[in-house]
């Protein structure tokens, strides 16, 4: 079986990148994140406790989607928290 050729290293070294220091997050990120989590949770709890009459009767089961939308917004906001 033929032997494969060895690669020659040219001795070049890749330049080192300095890590970017992003610093602390803005002061509004954590309260907004927690607010979205709690608001979505309260929305869903009110929907279940009221047997679908509240918060918005016309939305029917889409009230769950709205509540989970607020919770998803909280998760998206949590990616900005450092």
NORGIVEN-V924861 format. One record per residue. N is the residue number from 1. RES is the residue in one small letter. PSI is psi in degrees with one decimal (* if undefined). Layout:
BEGIN
N;RES;PSI
N;RES;PSI
END
This chain:
BEGIN
1;x;133.1
2;x;147.9
3;x;137.6
4;x;153.1
5;x;144.9
6;x;141.2
7;x;142.7
8;x;130.4
9;x;134.6
10;x;-1.1
11;x;2.1
12;x;140.3
13;x;133.5
14;x;139.3
15;x;139.8
16;x;133.9
17;x;138.0
18;x;136.0
19;x;141.3
20;x;124.2
21;x;109.8
22;x;-18.4
23;x;-175.2
24;x;158.0
25;x;167.4
26;x;151.2
27;x;-16.5
28;x;-9.6
29;x;-50.4
30;x;-45.6
31;x;-38.0
32;x;-43.1
33;x;-51.0
34;x;-37.4
35;x;-42.4
36;x;-41.5
37;x;-50.9
38;x;-40.8
39;x;-42.0
40;x;-41.2
41;x;-45.0
42;x;-39.0
43;x;-46.2
44;x;-41.1
45;x;-43.6
46;x;-40.0
47;x;-45.5
48;x;-40.9
49;x;-34.8
50;x;7.9
51;x;35.1
52;x;3.3
53;x;-30.1
54;x;163.8
55;x;-40.7
56;x;112.6
57;x;-34.4
58;x;-23.2
59;x;-21.2
60;x;-123.1
61;x;-11.4
62;x;-11.2
63;x;-33.8
64;x;-40.1
65;x;-38.8
66;x;-44.7
67;x;-45.0
68;x;-26.2
69;x;-42.7
70;x;-39.7
71;x;-39.4
72;x;-39.3
73;x;-36.2
74;x;-40.7
75;x;-38.9
76;x;-40.7
77;x;-32.1
78;x;-19.2
79;x;-17.5
80;x;-5.9
81;x;127.5
82;x;*
END
